[in-house]
């Protein structure tokens, strides 16, 4: 393992879909079947370390030249499911979002315009050949979008205060449950409040989920954000429960209760986002 393996890469959370092998066409299905039989597979930290290594050269490499052949692997009721990294595709998508998040002078210093221009041209050519491509992983830095929590229930929360390298906090649910919760939350929001960012976000997530096999597994992993939350606060974090409580309150006509649940959620994640600009 290279020297970068000792570096923990924090502050990103992930929404992942694990699909059963049957969802993949050949020869990809056989590749993942062989891959899943390995004694050990890479972790999320391994993927991020490789991405960091690409940013070290001059000029930096914001998007890998070749697509990753790695994936996360899990088993659901005896069925092997995989979540392909698709690092190259996600790199292009992240590059598009970066232009909206950073001031132009800072962005130019991190990734020169010529580098971004070449990456954009490569992506356009690639999309012409792969019009239906979509990522199995969505990433959020310094926060977790409220809409992601709407996919899960508090009973699906998994917390390990001392994971293999750091605390682990995640939610996992069957695809059918995630889709059902999105539909119910959207129905409630549309019946009780005006269309807004939360509704638009749920529509986007719902459309993304429809791209996958109905027997998939959906996972929300706090990832490196566990380093941004103090231990007691992480242990007490029940964000999915707050979202579910808020939606249930709206459904019951209890706007005060919905507001209280939302306020708890906003306050918790504002404290995390504020760390992004702290010295």
C-alpha positions in Angstrom: 0.0 0.0 0.0 1.4 3.4 -0.9 2.3 6.1 1.7 -1.1 7.7 1.2 -2.7 4.7 2.9 -1.9 6.2 6.3 -3.9 9.4 5.5 -7.6 9.5 6.5 -9.6 11.4 4.0 -12.6 13.0 5.8 -15.7 15.0 5.4 -17.6 13.2 2.6 -20.8 11.2 2.9 -22.2 8.7 0.4 -25.5 7.4 -0.9 -24.9 4.0 -2.6 -26.8 1.4 -4.4 -25.8 -2.2 -4.4 -27.3 -4.2 -7.2 -27.5 -8.0 -7.4 -25.3 -9.7 -10.0 -28.3 -10.5 -12.1 -28.8 -6.8 -12.8 -25.5 -6.7 -14.8 -25.2 -7.8 -18.5 -22.3 -10.0 -19.6 -19.4 -9.8 -19.5 -19.7 -7.4 -16.6 -21.7 -9.9 -14.5 -18.9 -12.4 -14.7 -16.3 -9.8 -13.8 -18.2 -8.8 -10.7 -18.8 -12.4 -9.8 -15.1 -13.1 -9.9 -14.4 -9.8 -8.1 -16.7 -10.6 -5.2 -14.8 -13.9 -4.5 -11.7 -12.0 -3.6 -10.5 -12.4 0.0 -10.4 -8.6 0.4 -11.8 -5.7 -1.6 -10.9 -2.0 -1.4 -12.6 0.4 1.0 -14.0 3.9 0.5 -10.8 5.3 2.0 -8.8 3.4 -0.6 -10.8 5.0 -3.4 -10.4 8.5 -2.0 -6.6 8.0 -1.5 -6.3 7.0 -5.2 -8.2 10.2 -6.2 -5.9 12.3 -4.0 -2.9 10.7 -5.7 -4.2 11.9 -9.1 -4.4 15.5 -7.8 -0.7 15.5 -6.8 0.9 15.7 -10.3 1.4 18.9 -12.2 -1.0 19.5 -14.0 -3.4 17.5 -11.8 -5.6 14.7 -13.1 -9.2 15.6 -12.0 -10.7 12.6 -13.8 -9.0 9.2 -14.2 -8.0 8.3 -17.7 -9.6 4.8 -17.3 -12.7 3.7 -15.6 -12.3 1.9 -12.3 -12.8 -1.9 -12.3 -13.4 -1.9 -8.5 -16.7 -2.0 -6.5 -18.0 -2.3 -3.0 -19.4 -5.7 -2.2 -22.1 -6.9 0.2 -24.5 -9.8 0.6 -28.3 -9.4 1.0 -30.2 -12.5 2.0 -27.6 -14.8 0.5 -27.4 -12.8 -2.8 -24.2 -11.1 -3.7 -24.7 -7.4 -4.5 -22.1 -4.9 -5.8 -21.8 -1.2 -6.0 -19.4 -0.2 -8.8 -17.2 2.7 -8.1 -17.4 4.3 -11.6 -14.8 6.8 -10.4 -14.3 8.3 -13.8 -18.0 9.2 -14.3 -18.3 10.5 -10.8 -15.1 12.6 -11.3 -16.8 14.3 -14.3 -20.0 14.9 -12.3 -18.1 16.3 -9.4 -16.1 18.6 -11.6 -19.4 20.1 -12.9 -20.6 20.7 -9.4 -17.2 22.2 -8.3 -17.7 25.1 -10.7 -20.8 26.1 -8.7 -19.2 25.7 -5.3 -15.9 27.5 -5.6 -15.0 31.1 -6.5 -13.4 31.3 -10.0 -9.9 32.4 -8.8 -9.8 29.5 -6.3 -11.1 27.1 -8.8 -8.5 28.2 -11.4 -5.7 27.8 -8.8 -6.8 24.3 -7.9 -7.7 23.1 -11.4 -6.5 25.3 -14.3 -9.0 26.2 -17.0 -7.2 24.2 -19.6 -7.4 21.1 -17.4 -11.1 21.6 -16.8 -11.8 22.3 -20.5 -10.1 19.1 -21.6 -12.0 17.1 -19.0 -15.3 18.6 -20.1 -14.5 17.8 -23.8 -13.7 14.2 -22.8 -16.9 13.9 -20.9 -19.0 15.2 -23.8 -17.5 12.6 -26.1 -17.9 9.8 -23.6 -21.6 10.7 -23.0 -22.3 10.4 -26.7 -21.1 6.8 -26.5 -22.8 6.1 -23.1 -26.0 8.1 -23.0 -27.7 6.0 -20.3 -24.8 5.8 -17.9 -25.4 6.7 -14.3 -23.4 6.5 -11.0 -24.1 3.9 -8.3 -22.7 6.4 -5.8 -23.6 9.9 -4.9 -21.3 12.0 -2.7 -21.9 15.0 -0.5 -19.2 17.0 1.2 -19.5 18.6 4.6 -23.2 17.8 4.9 -25.9 15.1 4.2 -28.8 16.4 2.1 -32.1 16.2 4.0 -33.7 14.2 1.1 -31.2 11.4 1.6 -32.5 10.7 5.1 -36.1 10.4 3.8 -35.1 7.1 2.3 -34.5 5.4 5.7 -36.1 4.7 9.0 -34.4 5.0 12.4 -34.6 1.2 12.9 -32.2 0.8 9.9 -29.5 2.9 11.6 -26.2 1.0 12.2 -23.7 2.6 14.6 -20.3 1.2 15.5 -18.5 3.6 17.9 -15.2 1.8 17.1 -15.1 0.6 13.6 -12.1 -0.9 11.8 -10.4 2.5 11.4 -13.0 5.0 12.7 -16.6 5.1 14.0 -19.1 3.9 11.5 -22.6 5.3 11.1 -24.8 4.2 8.2 -28.4 3.2 7.2 -29.3 0.4 4.9 -32.7 -0.4 3.4 -34.2 -2.5 0.5 -34.8 -0.6 -2.7 -38.5 -1.1 -2.5 -38.6 0.6 0.9 -36.5 3.5 -0.3 -38.8 4.1 -3.3 -41.9 3.8 -1.2 -40.7 6.3 1.3 -39.7 8.8 -1.4 -43.2 8.5 -2.9 -45.0 9.0 0.5 -42.8 11.9 1.4 -43.4 13.6 -1.9 -47.1 13.1 -1.6 -47.1 14.6 1.9 -45.0 17.6 0.8 -47.1 18.3 -2.2 -50.4 18.2 -0.2 -49.2 20.3 2.7 -46.6 22.9 1.5 -45.5 24.6 -1.7 -43.0 23.0 -4.0 -39.5 23.7 -2.8 -35.9 22.4 -2.7 -36.8 19.3 -0.6 -39.6 18.3 -3.1 -37.3 18.9 -6.1 -34.5 16.9 -4.4 -36.8 14.0 -3.6 -37.9 13.9 -7.3 -34.3 13.8 -8.4 -33.4 11.0 -5.9 -36.5 9.1 -6.8 -35.7 9.2 -10.5 -32.2 8.0 -9.8 -33.4 5.0 -7.7 -35.7 4.0 -10.5 -32.6 3.3 -12.7 -31.7 0.3 -10.5 -32.8 -3.3 -10.0 -35.8 -3.5 -7.6 -33.9 -6.0 -5.4 -31.0 -3.6 -4.8 -29.8 -2.4 -1.4 -29.6 1.4 -0.7 -27.0 2.6 1.8 -26.4 6.0 3.4 -22.8 6.1 4.8 -21.7 9.0 6.9 -18.2 8.2 5.6 -15.6 10.8 6.7 -18.2 13.0 8.3 -17.8 10.9 11.4 -14.6 12.9 12.0 -16.5 16.2 12.0 -19.0 15.1 14.7 -17.9 14.7 18.4 -18.4 11.2 19.7 -21.4 11.9 21.9 -23.1 13.9 19.1 -22.5 11.1 16.6 -23.9 8.5 18.9 -27.0 10.6 19.5 -27.5 11.6 15.8 -31.0 10.4 14.7 -31.4 12.5 11.6 -33.5 9.9 9.7 -35.9 9.8 12.7 -36.1 13.6 12.6 -37.0 13.7 8.9 -39.6 10.9 9.4 -41.1 12.7 12.4 -41.3 16.0 10.4 -43.0 14.3 7.5 -45.4 12.4 9.8 -46.3 15.7 11.5 -47.0 17.4 8.2 -49.2 14.5 7.2 -51.1 14.9 10.5 -51.5 18.7 10.1 -49.1 19.4 13.0 -47.0 22.2 11.5 -45.5 23.1 14.9 -44.2 19.5 15.4 -42.8 19.5 11.8 -41.0 22.8 12.4 -39.4 21.5 15.6 -38.2 18.3 13.9 -36.8 20.4 11.0 -35.1 22.9 13.4 -33.3 20.0 15.2 -32.0 18.8 11.8 -30.9 22.2 10.5 -29.1 23.0 13.8 -27.2 19.7 13.8 -26.0 20.0 10.2 -25.3 23.8 10.4 -22.7 23.0 13.1 -21.0 20.6 10.7 -21.1 22.9 7.7 -19.7 25.8 9.8 -16.5 23.7 10.3 -15.8 24.0 6.5 -14.9 27.7 6.9 -13.4 27.4 10.3 -9.7 28.1 10.8 
